[in-house]
Amino acid sequence: MSRVIDAEETKALIDNPPEGLVVLDVRAPEEFEGGRLPGAIMINIYDADFIERIGALDKSVPYLVYCKAGGRSAKAAEVMGQIGFTDVVDYGGGWLDWAMRELPVER
């Protein structure tokens, strides 16, 4: 089971990442293009091949998963745990919380 973290913990993780950290955005492409957390990669949870694409990732590195407001990232983190990922944290506040706090973004 993944742990849900807040904006403060998320920023600390991004600012001082553990080796191999993957910041995983599970929103849709248009959401991702509108702005994202620094260094994020995107795999849309609604894509038909989502589980296949997630399964192809390195299970030995840490992951920070987020979406718009926490619903999709919670589902993604749950799926990741079910298929063998052991170090997954879920930024529960998501993009809306991050942007509201005016934290650093990439566009």
N, CA, C and O of each residue as an XYZ file, in Angstrom:
428
protein
N       0.838     -1.194      0.000
C       0.000      0.000      0.000
C       0.876      1.248      0.000
O       1.872      1.319      0.721
N       0.498      2.225     -0.811
C       1.284      3.450     -0.908
C       0.922      4.414      0.225
O      -0.141      4.325      0.839
N       1.825      5.309      0.464
C       1.630      6.335      1.482
C       1.219      7.622      0.780
O       1.775      7.968     -0.263
N       0.248      8.330      1.346
C      -0.192      9.618      0.789
C       0.607     10.718      1.488
O       0.711     10.753      2.714
N       1.170     11.615      0.674
C       1.960     12.708      1.231
C       1.359     14.049      0.822
O       0.586     14.134     -0.132
N       1.732     15.105      1.566
C       1.197     16.444      1.293
C       2.181     17.261      0.447
O       3.228     16.764      0.033
N       1.821     18.520      0.201
C       2.637     19.391     -0.653
C       4.037     19.605     -0.085
O       5.020     19.603     -0.826
N       4.120     19.788      1.209
C       5.420     20.022      1.840
C       6.358     18.825      1.642
O       7.522     18.989      1.275
N       5.830     17.621      1.889
C       6.630     16.407      1.706
C       6.977     16.197      0.231
O       8.075     15.749     -0.097
N       6.033     16.526     -0.652
C       6.266     16.371     -2.088
C       7.375     17.301     -2.556
O       8.270     16.879     -3.288
N       7.325     18.566     -2.139
C       8.362     19.525     -2.537
C       9.723     19.086     -2.001
O      10.726     19.188     -2.708
N       9.769     18.601     -0.766
C      11.024     18.129     -0.180
C      11.577     16.947     -0.975
O      12.787     16.846     -1.180
N      10.699     16.060     -1.418
C      11.120     14.898     -2.201
C      11.691     15.322     -3.552
O      12.706     14.786     -3.996
N      11.038     16.285     -4.205
C      11.501     16.773     -5.503
C      12.800     17.564     -5.358
O      13.700     17.443     -6.190
N      12.896     18.370     -4.306
C      14.100     19.184     -4.086
C      15.315     18.346     -3.702
O      16.449     18.718     -4.005
N      15.082     17.221     -3.040
C      16.168     16.381     -2.554
C      15.814     14.918     -2.847
O      15.585     14.132     -1.928
N      15.773     14.559     -4.155
C      15.236     13.251     -4.526
C      16.141     12.082     -4.150
O      17.365     12.174     -4.243
N      15.520     10.980     -3.723
C      16.303      9.768     -3.540
C      16.782      9.291     -4.918
O      16.199      9.650     -5.941
N      17.827      8.497     -4.934
C      18.378      8.038     -6.207
C      17.325      7.308     -7.026
O      16.656      6.394     -6.541
N      17.191      7.737     -8.292
C      16.284      7.083     -9.221
C      14.838      7.520     -9.160
O      14.004      6.946     -9.860
N      14.502      8.522     -8.344
C      13.106      8.941     -8.199
C      12.460      9.230     -9.555
O      13.023      9.938    -10.390
N      11.269      8.667     -9.751
C      10.460      8.955    -10.933
C       9.221      9.702    -10.459
O       8.469      9.208     -9.618
N       9.015     10.909    -11.012
C       7.801     11.681    -10.738
C       6.824     11.320    -11.854
O       7.056     11.638    -13.020
N       5.739     10.659    -11.488
C       4.806     10.101    -12.460
C       3.464     10.820    -12.411
O       2.750     10.772    -11.409
N       3.138     11.485    -13.513
C       1.878     12.207    -13.680
C       0.925     11.266    -14.416
O       1.234     10.816    -15.520
N      -0.230     10.963    -13.818
C      -1.161     10.031    -14.455
C      -2.369     10.748    -15.069
O      -3.399     10.128    -15.333
N      -2.233     12.060    -15.292
C      -3.310     12.836    -15.917
C      -3.309     12.632    -17.440
O      -2.466     11.919    -17.985
N      -4.260     13.266    -18.098
C      -4.374     13.226    -19.554
C      -3.330     14.159    -20.189
O      -2.858     15.095    -19.543
N      -2.972     13.899    -21.457
C      -1.944     14.712    -22.123
C      -2.209     16.216    -22.090
O      -1.280     16.997    -21.884
N      -3.456     16.635    -22.290
C      -3.745     18.072    -22.297
C      -3.529     18.691    -20.906
O      -3.129     19.850    -20.794
N      -3.791     17.925    -19.870
C      -3.526     18.408    -18.510
C      -2.018     18.536    -18.285
O      -1.540     19.529    -17.738
N      -1.282     17.515    -18.717
C       0.182     17.484    -18.572
C       0.818     18.666    -19.303
O       1.719     19.318    -18.776
N       0.339     18.939    -20.528
C       0.894     20.042    -21.323
C       0.605     21.401    -20.691
O       1.343     22.358    -20.923
N      -0.459     21.495    -19.899
C      -0.820     22.745    -19.244
C       0.079     23.093    -18.062
O       0.019     24.206    -17.539
N       0.896     22.159    -17.648
C       1.811     22.377    -16.534
C       1.938     21.113    -15.711
O       0.993     20.335    -15.584
N       3.130     20.922    -15.151
C       3.405     19.686    -14.412
C       4.452     19.927    -13.348
O       5.145     20.944    -13.363
N       4.564     18.984    -12.422
C       5.602     19.048    -11.410
C       6.964     18.889    -12.089
O       7.066     18.197    -13.102
N       8.005     19.514    -11.551
C       9.330     19.439    -12.159
C       9.803     17.993    -12.359
O       9.762     17.172    -11.442
N      10.256     17.711    -13.593
C      10.823     16.408    -13.909
C       9.829     15.294    -14.159
O      10.220     14.139    -14.326
N       8.542     15.627    -14.187
C       7.511     14.581    -14.322
C       7.498     13.942    -15.701
O       7.773     14.583    -16.715
N       7.165     12.644    -15.703
C       6.828     11.933    -16.936
C       5.340     11.626    -16.850
O       4.773     11.609    -15.758
N       4.694     11.381    -18.008
C       3.258     11.154    -18.004
C       2.909      9.783    -18.553
O       3.401      9.381    -19.608
N       2.067      9.077    -17.839
C       1.394      7.886    -18.351
C      -0.067      8.052    -17.948
O      -0.410      7.953    -16.770
N      -0.914      8.302    -18.926
C      -2.340      8.566    -18.692
C      -3.029      7.315    -18.146
O      -3.032      6.267    -18.792
N      -3.604      7.432    -16.966
C      -4.278      6.291    -16.336
C      -5.446      5.789    -17.172
O      -5.841      4.631    -17.035
N      -6.011      6.635    -18.041
C      -7.143      6.227    -18.862
C      -6.736      5.554    -20.169
O      -7.601      5.099    -20.917
N      -5.434      5.480    -20.461
C      -4.986      4.781    -21.670
C      -5.251      3.289    -21.525
O      -5.094      2.727    -20.441
N      -5.655      2.651    -22.619
C      -5.960      1.217    -22.598
C      -4.756      0.379    -22.166
O      -4.922     -0.679    -21.559
N      -3.553      0.846    -22.473
C      -2.344      0.085    -22.137
C      -1.661      0.592    -20.862
O      -0.466      0.366    -20.670
N      -2.411      1.275    -19.991
C      -1.822      1.851    -18.775
C      -1.079      0.804    -17.940
O       0.079      1.012    -17.579
N      -1.729     -0.307    -17.635
C      -1.094     -1.316    -16.774
C       0.152     -1.881    -17.449
O       1.168     -2.110    -16.792
N       0.076     -2.104    -18.745
C       1.233     -2.600    -19.493
C       2.393     -1.599    -19.435
O       3.541     -1.988    -19.221
N       2.093     -0.321    -19.625
C       3.141      0.710    -19.611
C       3.733      0.872    -18.213
O       4.946      1.023    -18.066
N       2.886      0.841    -17.189
C       3.363      0.929    -15.808
C       4.240     -0.288    -15.494
O       5.306     -0.162    -14.890
N       3.776     -1.457    -15.911
C       4.499     -2.702    -15.650
C       5.882     -2.734    -16.273
O       6.754     -3.469    -15.809
N       6.095     -1.942    -17.325
C       7.394     -1.903    -18.003
C       8.405     -1.011    -17.264
O       9.591     -1.012    -17.593
N       7.934     -0.255    -16.270
C       8.834      0.625    -15.518
C       9.677     -0.178    -14.529
O       9.331     -1.301    -14.164
N      10.774      0.412    -14.110
C      11.693     -0.199    -13.148
C      11.042     -0.235    -11.766
O      10.789      0.816    -11.176
N      10.772     -1.416    -11.251
C      10.099     -1.564     -9.959
C      11.042     -1.331     -8.778
O      10.595     -1.272     -7.633
N      12.346     -1.198     -9.049
C      13.323     -1.078     -7.956
C      13.616      0.367     -7.539
O      14.363      0.597     -6.588
N      13.034      1.334     -8.241
C      13.282      2.740     -7.899
C      12.044      3.360     -7.248
O      10.941      2.833     -7.393
N      12.220      4.475     -6.531
C      11.073      5.123     -5.884
C      10.216      5.934     -6.871
O      10.720      6.485     -7.850
N       8.926      5.989     -6.587
C       7.975      6.725     -7.421
C       7.167      7.699     -6.583
O       6.753      7.403     -5.462
N       6.956      8.879     -7.171
C       6.039      9.878     -6.636
C       4.945     10.009     -7.692
O       5.211     10.453     -8.809
N       3.724      9.627     -7.349
C       2.607      9.631     -8.299
C       1.659     10.774     -7.950
O       1.374     11.025     -6.779
N       1.168     11.471     -8.997
C       0.171     12.520     -8.744
C      -0.753     12.662     -9.941
O      -0.459     12.188    -11.038
N      -1.880     13.328     -9.702
C      -2.848     13.630    -10.753
C      -3.372     15.043    -10.504
O      -2.631     15.890    -10.006
N      -4.626     15.311    -10.839
C      -5.180     16.651    -10.641
C      -5.528     16.916     -9.183
O      -5.193     17.970     -8.642
N      -6.206     15.951     -8.541
C      -6.678     16.198     -7.173
C      -6.560     14.991     -6.247
O      -7.008     15.056     -5.102
N      -5.972     13.900     -6.710
C      -5.722     12.763     -5.836
C      -6.473     11.478     -6.127
O      -6.070     10.419     -5.646
N      -7.535     11.532     -6.888
C      -8.317     10.325     -7.167
C      -7.609      9.345     -8.081
O      -7.472      8.167     -7.751
N      -7.154      9.834     -9.238
C      -6.477      8.953    -10.196
C      -5.140      8.467     -9.662
O      -4.762      7.319     -9.892
N      -4.414      9.335     -8.946
C      -3.109      8.913     -8.422
C      -3.274      7.823     -7.364
O      -2.439      6.924     -7.271
N      -4.335      7.892     -6.571
C      -4.588      6.844     -5.572
C      -4.821      5.508     -6.262
O      -4.310      4.480     -5.818
N      -5.598      5.519     -7.358
C      -5.850      4.290     -8.113
C      -4.562      3.777     -8.741
O      -4.282      2.580     -8.698
N      -3.778      4.679     -9.325
C      -2.520      4.283     -9.967
C      -1.556      3.687     -8.953
O      -0.931      2.660     -9.218
N      -1.432      4.322     -7.798
C      -0.531      3.823     -6.755
C      -0.976      2.443     -6.274
O      -0.146      1.578     -5.997
N      -2.291      2.243     -6.177
C      -2.819      0.945     -5.765
C      -2.453     -0.137     -6.787
O      -2.012     -1.226     -6.420
N      -2.643      0.178     -8.068
C      -2.294     -0.763     -9.142
C      -0.796     -1.070     -9.102
O      -0.385     -2.222     -9.240
N       0.011     -0.030     -8.913
C       1.462     -0.233     -8.870
C       1.848     -1.186     -7.734
O       2.707     -2.050     -7.911
N       1.221     -1.030     -6.586
C       1.479     -1.922     -5.466
C       1.084     -3.362     -5.781
O       1.768     -4.308     -5.389
N      -0.025     -3.510     -6.491
C      -0.522     -4.849     -6.839
C       0.400     -5.572     -7.808
O       0.454     -6.802     -7.810
N       1.133     -4.814     -8.641
C       1.994     -5.474     -9.635
C       3.469     -5.459     -9.232
O       4.344     -5.715    -10.060
N       3.743     -5.159     -7.963
C       5.094     -5.378     -7.470
C       5.960     -4.180     -7.169
O       7.122     -4.346     -6.798
N       5.426     -2.954     -7.317
C       6.212     -1.776     -6.943
C       6.218     -1.682     -5.419
O       5.183     -1.868     -4.779
N       7.379     -1.394     -4.840
C       7.482     -1.394     -3.384
C       7.692     -0.011     -2.775
O       7.514      0.165     -1.570
N       8.071      0.979     -3.601
C       8.356      2.316     -3.067
C       7.574      3.360     -3.857
O       8.107      4.002     -4.762
N       6.297      3.520     -3.499
C       5.401      4.447     -4.194
C       4.758      5.371     -3.175
O       4.169      4.907     -2.199
N       4.867      6.677     -3.395
C       4.121      7.641     -2.588
C       3.164      8.391     -3.503
O       3.459      8.620     -4.676
N       2.027      8.767     -2.957
C       0.955      9.430     -3.689
C       0.806     10.847     -3.141
O       0.514     11.045     -1.962
N       1.016     11.838     -4.028
C       0.789     13.226     -3.630
C      -0.713     13.473     -3.707
O      -1.251     13.761     -4.777
N      -1.384     13.358     -2.563
C      -2.834     13.420     -2.494
C      -3.454     14.733     -2.940
O      -4.579     14.744     -3.440
N      -2.743     15.836     -2.768
C      -3.298     17.134     -3.159
C      -3.281     17.362     -4.650
O      -4.105     18.105     -5.183
N      -2.345     16.724     -5.323
C      -2.258     16.798     -6.774
C      -1.935     18.169     -7.329
O      -1.540     19.093     -6.617
N      -2.122     18.254     -8.637
C      -1.777     19.468     -9.378
C      -2.512     20.702     -8.844
O      -1.916     21.775     -8.746
N      -3.778     20.568     -8.503
C      -4.543     21.725     -8.025
C      -3.912     22.314     -6.763
O      -3.776     23.532     -6.645
N      -3.532     21.461     -5.830
C      -2.904     21.898     -4.587
C      -1.542     22.531     -4.871
O      -1.214     23.585     -4.326
N      -0.754     21.882     -5.727
C       0.592     22.368     -6.073
C       0.511     23.760     -6.696
O       1.225     24.674     -6.284
N      -0.360     23.915     -7.688
C      -0.502     25.195     -8.392
C      -1.037     26.290     -7.463
O      -0.592     27.436     -7.531
N      -1.984     25.937     -6.600
C      -2.558     26.902     -5.667
C      -1.474     27.459     -4.734
O      -1.513     28.628     -4.351
N      -0.527     26.619     -4.382
C       0.564     27.035     -3.492
C       1.684     27.766     -4.234
O       2.652     28.228     -3.630
N       1.528     27.860     -5.566
C       2.493     28.549     -6.429
C       3.898     27.955     -6.303
O       4.895     28.675     -6.258
N       3.948     26.629     -6.249
C       5.221     25.903     -6.204
C       5.764     25.771     -7.623
O       5.013     25.964     -8.578
N       7.060     25.445     -7.792
C       7.669     25.406     -9.124
C       6.990     24.409    -10.078
O       6.651     23.289     -9.697
N       6.804     24.854    -11.325
C       6.181     23.996    -12.347
C       7.013     24.015    -13.624
O       7.833     24.906    -13.846
N       6.780     23.023    -14.439
C       7.339     22.986    -15.800
C       6.179     23.082    -16.763
O       5.080     22.604    -16.480
N       6.428     23.701    -17.903
C       5.384     23.815    -18.926
C       5.944     23.388    -20.265
O       5.230     23.407    -21.267
